[in-house]
């Protein structure tokens, strides 16, 4: 059985576009320095590709001072892997 890792994104700034997700449950797309999250659903598009729903936007370094405690905020997994993580 072939696995199609190209998915349709639903909602958010990339609504209606496709993205190679690698089959991951959570996909993060960086746009203008912010991480936009899409979460895999159990539904499929008419062409058989998986659908990912928009889950919101986060700053790569976690929370921003004055809004919430940056040290208490978990940054995005992709940002952590790229060396971010609230070290301001």
N, CA, C and O atoms as a DFTB+ gen file, in Angstrom:
352 C
 N C O
     1  1       0.846      -1.188       0.000
     2  2       0.000       0.000       0.000
     3  2       0.881       1.237       0.000
     4  3       1.761       1.381       0.850
     5  1       0.648       2.123      -0.946
     6  2       1.415       3.358      -1.034
     7  2       0.882       4.383      -0.057
     8  3      -0.329       4.509       0.125
     9  1       1.783       5.112       0.569
    10  2       1.395       6.175       1.485
    11  2       1.648       7.505       0.795
    12  3       2.762       7.777       0.349
    13  1       0.629       8.322       0.709
    14  2       0.756       9.637       0.095
    15  2       1.052      10.648       1.183
    16  3       0.221      10.870       2.064
    17  1       2.222      11.264       1.135
    18  2       2.606      12.226       2.171
    19  2       2.310      13.666       1.768
    20  3       2.578      14.591       2.534
    21  1       1.764      13.861       0.582
    22  2       1.346      15.200       0.181
    23  2      -0.096      15.379       0.631
    24  3      -0.976      14.611       0.241
    25  1      -0.333      16.398       1.454
    26  2      -1.647      16.604       2.057
    27  2      -2.226      17.952       1.657
    28  3      -1.512      18.851       1.215
    29  1      -3.528      18.067       1.822
    30  2      -4.236      19.326       1.620
    31  2      -4.334      20.034       2.967
    32  3      -4.719      19.427       3.966
    33  1      -3.982      21.323       2.992
    34  2      -4.077      22.125       4.211
    35  2      -5.402      22.870       4.217
    36  3      -5.798      23.463       3.214
    37  1      -6.083      22.834       5.360
    38  2      -7.410      23.440       5.487
    39  2      -7.349      24.537       6.539
    40  3      -6.966      24.279       7.680
    41  1      -7.720      25.757       6.169
    42  2      -7.723      26.883       7.094
    43  2      -6.366      27.564       7.160
    44  3      -5.388      27.095       6.578
    45  1      -6.327      28.671       7.875
    46  2      -5.074      29.396       8.062
    47  2      -4.540      30.020       6.786
    48  3      -5.244      30.098       5.779
    49  1      -3.282      30.467       6.833
    50  2      -2.716      31.194       5.700
    51  2      -2.439      30.333       4.468
    52  3      -2.254      30.876       3.379
    53  1      -2.405      29.035       4.606
    54  2      -2.140      28.145       3.475
    55  2      -3.378      27.333       3.071
    56  3      -3.261      26.268       2.466
    57  1      -4.550      27.844       3.410
    58  2      -5.809      27.159       3.100
    59  2      -5.893      26.804       1.621
    60  3      -5.691      27.653       0.753
    61  1      -6.191      25.542       1.349
    62  2      -6.375      25.096      -0.022
    63  2      -5.105      24.666      -0.726
    64  3      -5.164      24.169      -1.851
    65  1      -3.954      24.848      -0.089
    66  2      -2.706      24.444      -0.731
    67  2      -2.339      23.018      -0.325
    68  3      -2.947      22.444       0.578
    69  1      -1.346      22.457      -0.997
    70  2      -0.836      21.142      -0.631
    71  2       0.565      21.304      -0.045
    72  3       1.258      22.288      -0.302
    73  1       0.958      20.309       0.749
    74  2       2.246      20.374       1.441
    75  2       2.733      18.948       1.671
    76  3       1.943      18.073       2.028
    77  1       4.021      18.708       1.471
    78  2       4.581      17.387       1.768
    79  2       4.782      17.300       3.271
    80  3       5.631      17.991       3.834
    81  1       4.006      16.457       3.910
    82  2       3.987      16.367       5.369
    83  2       4.898      15.282       5.916
    84  3       5.175      15.251       7.115
    85  1       5.365      14.400       5.056
    86  2       6.165      13.283       5.537
    87  2       5.352      12.302       6.363
    88  3       5.906      11.390       6.976
    89  1       4.035      12.490       6.381
    90  2       3.170      11.618       7.160
    91  2       3.086      11.985       8.627
    92  3       2.438      11.279       9.398
    93  1       3.729      13.078       9.036
    94  2       3.716      13.504      10.442
    95  2       2.311      13.917      10.876
    96  3       1.518      14.386      10.059
    97  1       2.005      13.743      12.156
    98  2       0.703      14.131      12.701
    99  2       0.592      15.645      12.849
   100  3      -0.500      16.200      12.730
   101  1       1.707      16.315      13.107
   102  2       1.754      17.766      13.267
   103  2       2.724      18.325      12.242
   104  3       3.871      17.886      12.154
   105  1       2.259      19.294      11.471
   106  2       3.094      19.955      10.479
   107  2       3.173      21.423      10.843
   108  3       2.161      22.058      11.141
   109  1       4.387      21.959      10.817
   110  2       4.580      23.383      11.087
   111  2       5.162      24.042       9.854
   112  3       6.149      23.573       9.288
   113  1       4.536      25.141       9.445
   114  2       4.961      25.892       8.279
   115  2       5.397      27.266       8.773
   116  3       4.624      27.970       9.423
   117  1       6.642      27.647       8.463
   118  2       7.126      28.958       8.890
   119  2       6.738      29.998       7.846
   120  3       7.029      29.849       6.659
   121  1       6.077      31.053       8.313
   122  2       5.668      32.161       7.458
   123  2       5.981      33.457       8.202
   124  3       5.458      33.693       9.291
   125  1       6.824      34.285       7.622
   126  2       7.188      35.576       8.207
   127  2       7.652      35.449       9.654
   128  3       7.291      36.274      10.492
   129  1       8.436      34.442       9.950
   130  2       9.013      34.283      11.279
   131  2       8.100      33.649      12.319
   132  3       8.496      33.496      13.474
   133  1       6.897      33.283      11.931
   134  2       5.966      32.633      12.856
   135  2       5.709      31.206      12.387
   136  3       5.765      30.912      11.193
   137  1       5.428      30.328      13.340
   138  2       5.148      28.929      13.024
   139  2       3.633      28.722      12.984
   140  3       2.932      29.018      13.952
   141  1       3.141      28.216      11.863
   142  2       1.716      27.924      11.698
   143  2       1.550      26.408      11.739
   144  3       2.200      25.685      10.985
   145  1       0.676      25.934      12.626
   146  2       0.518      24.499      12.853
   147  2      -0.698      23.943      12.133
   148  3      -1.764      24.560      12.105
   149  1      -0.517      22.778      11.557
   150  2      -1.590      22.018      10.924
   151  2      -1.564      20.608      11.501
   152  3      -0.499      20.003      11.625
   153  1      -2.734      20.086      11.852
   154  2      -2.848      18.780      12.486
   155  2      -3.582      17.815      11.552
   156  3      -4.609      18.157      10.966
   157  1      -3.039      16.617      11.429
   158  2      -3.627      15.598      10.557
   159  2      -4.999      15.174      11.074
   160  3      -5.200      14.999      12.276
   161  1      -5.927      15.013      10.148
   162  2      -7.264      14.525      10.484
   163  2      -7.418      13.097       9.968
   164  3      -6.523      12.560       9.316
   165  1      -8.541      12.505      10.261
   166  2      -8.824      11.161       9.750
   167  2      -9.514      11.219       8.398
   168  3      -9.796      10.180       7.801
   169  1      -9.787      12.419       7.913
   170  2     -10.500      12.595       6.645
   171  2      -9.527      12.682       5.477
   172  3      -8.342      12.963       5.650
   173  1     -10.055      12.434       4.294
   174  2      -9.269      12.541       3.076
   175  2      -9.958      13.462       2.080
   176  3     -11.183      13.584       2.063
   177  1      -9.146      14.106       1.253
   178  2      -9.637      14.938       0.156
   179  2     -10.231      14.022      -0.911
   180  3     -10.014      12.810      -0.875
   181  1     -10.965      14.577      -1.844
   182  2     -11.546      13.799      -2.939
   183  2     -10.495      13.010      -3.729
   184  3     -10.796      11.962      -4.299
   185  1      -9.247      13.531      -3.756
   186  2      -8.188      12.843      -4.509
   187  2      -7.462      11.784      -3.675
   188  3      -6.481      11.196      -4.131
   189  1      -7.948      11.541      -2.442
   190  2      -7.364      10.513      -1.590
   191  2      -6.238      10.991      -0.690
   192  3      -5.744      10.228       0.141
   193  1      -5.830      12.234      -0.843
   194  2      -4.763      12.772       0.012
   195  2      -5.327      13.140       1.377
   196  3      -6.497      13.506       1.487
   197  1      -4.495      13.045       2.427
   198  2      -4.972      13.390       3.771
   199  2      -5.253      14.888       3.907
   200  3      -4.720      15.707       3.159
   201  1      -6.105      15.224       4.883
   202  2      -6.418      16.616       5.204
   203  2      -5.782      16.986       6.534
   204  3      -5.796      16.197       7.479
   205  1      -5.227      18.185       6.603
   206  2      -4.648      18.733       7.832
   207  2      -5.378      20.026       8.158
   208  3      -5.458      20.918       7.313
   209  1      -5.910      20.141       9.370
   210  2      -6.626      21.346       9.804
   211  2      -5.671      22.316      10.482
   212  3      -4.736      21.919      11.177
   213  1      -5.934      23.597      10.262
   214  2      -5.131      24.658      10.884
   215  2      -5.370      24.666      12.389
   216  3      -6.508      24.572      12.850
   217  1      -4.279      24.778      13.149
   218  2      -4.362      24.763      14.609
   219  2      -3.875      26.052      15.246
   220  3      -3.912      26.179      16.470
   221  1      -3.427      26.997      14.462
   222  2      -3.018      28.280      15.028
   223  2      -1.567      28.619      14.763
   224  3      -0.834      27.878      14.107
   225  1      -1.179      29.761      15.292
   226  2       0.148      30.320      15.064
   227  2       0.862      30.485      16.395
   228  3       0.254      30.884      17.388
   229  1       2.157      30.177      16.414
   230  2       2.971      30.380      17.609
   231  2       4.288      31.041      17.214
   232  3       4.764      30.883      16.089
   233  1       4.862      31.776      18.146
   234  2       6.185      32.338      17.932
   235  2       7.203      31.211      18.100
   236  3       7.031      30.365      18.977
   237  1       8.252      31.178      17.289
   238  2       9.236      30.099      17.392
   239  2       9.884      29.986      18.765
   240  3      10.258      28.889      19.178
   241  1      10.022      31.086      19.470
   242  2      10.664      31.072      20.780
   243  2       9.669      30.940      21.918
   244  3      10.042      31.139      23.074
   245  1       8.425      30.613      21.636
   246  2       7.430      30.487      22.693
   247  2       6.738      31.805      22.946
   248  3       6.549      32.597      22.023
   249  1       6.360      32.051      24.185
   250  2       5.606      33.239      24.548
   251  2       6.413      34.515      24.433
   252  3       7.644      34.497      24.408
   253  1       5.715      35.587      24.364
   254  2       6.326      36.908      24.282
   255  2       6.200      37.612      25.632
   256  3       5.146      37.522      26.262
   257  1       7.250      38.317      26.102
   258  2       7.163      39.034      27.368
   259  2       5.987      40.012      27.361
   260  3       5.731      40.679      26.358
   261  1       5.281      40.090      28.481
   262  2       4.134      40.976      28.595
   263  2       2.834      40.297      28.222
   264  3       1.764      40.774      28.598
   265  1       2.896      39.218      27.508
   266  2       1.703      38.472      27.139
   267  2       1.582      37.251      28.023
   268  3       0.511      36.961      28.556
   269  1       2.666      36.548      28.174
   270  2       2.731      35.388      29.044
   271  2       4.185      35.174      29.431
   272  3       5.079      35.802      28.865
   273  1       4.419      34.308      30.376
   274  2       5.778      34.023      30.815
   275  2       6.473      33.166      29.762
   276  3       6.129      31.994      29.610
   277  1       7.451      33.723      29.026
   278  2       8.104      32.959      27.967
   279  2       8.747      31.668      28.464
   280  3       8.771      30.680      27.731
   281  1       9.261      31.652      29.678
   282  2       9.905      30.449      30.205
   283  2       8.894      29.329      30.434
   284  3       9.253      28.151      30.403
   285  1       7.634      29.690      30.664
   286  2       6.613      28.687      30.931
   287  2       5.947      28.189      29.649
   288  3       5.169      27.235      29.679
   289  1       6.246      28.821      28.556
   290  2       5.603      28.470      27.279
   291  2       6.474      27.481      26.518
   292  3       7.685      27.669      26.404
   293  1       5.863      26.446      26.006
   294  2       6.581      25.474      25.191
   295  2       6.634      25.990      23.767
   296  3       5.601      26.316      23.182
   297  1       7.822      26.065      23.211
   298  2       7.970      26.490      21.822
   299  2       7.550      25.351      20.905
   300  3       7.261      24.244      21.359
   301  1       7.523      25.630      19.646
   302  2       7.116      24.605      18.688
   303  2       8.202      23.540      18.572
   304  3       9.382      23.844      18.745
   305  1       7.820      22.300      18.282
   306  2       8.822      21.242      18.116
   307  2       9.827      21.560      17.020
   308  3      11.015      21.277      17.173
   309  1       9.370      22.146      15.915
   310  2      10.283      22.490      14.827
   311  2      11.256      23.573      15.274
   312  3      12.446      23.511      14.967
   313  1      10.744      24.570      16.002
   314  2      11.621      25.645      16.477
   315  2      12.648      25.096      17.458
   316  3      13.810      25.498      17.416
   317  1      12.244      24.191      18.335
   318  2      13.191      23.571      19.258
   319  2      14.292      22.842      18.499
   320  3      15.468      22.945      18.850
   321  1      13.916      22.115      17.474
   322  2      14.891      21.350      16.680
   323  2      15.850      22.277      15.952
   324  3      16.986      21.896      15.669
   325  1      15.402      23.497      15.646
   326  2      16.249      24.462      14.950
   327  2      17.035      25.354      15.904
   328  3      17.701      26.294      15.470
   329  1      16.958      25.061      17.209
   330  2      17.758      25.805      18.176
   331  2      17.080      26.979      18.833
   332  3      17.736      27.742      19.543
   333  1      15.783      27.154      18.620
   334  2      15.053      28.189      19.320
   335  2      14.616      27.614      20.656
   336  3      14.955      26.475      20.979
   337  1      13.883      28.370      21.421
   338  2      13.347      27.798      22.648
   339  2      13.240      28.754      23.794
   340  3      13.382      28.335      24.943
   341  1      12.998      30.007      23.548
   342  2      12.742      30.956      24.624
   343  2      13.970      31.560      25.267
   344  3      13.865      32.131      26.353
   345  1      15.117      31.460      24.651
   346  2      16.335      32.040      25.230
   347  2      16.472      33.485      24.804
   348  3      17.301      33.818      23.957
   349  1      15.666      34.330      25.386
   350  2      15.704      35.757      25.025
   351  2      16.432      36.539      26.060
   352  3      16.567      37.756      25.933
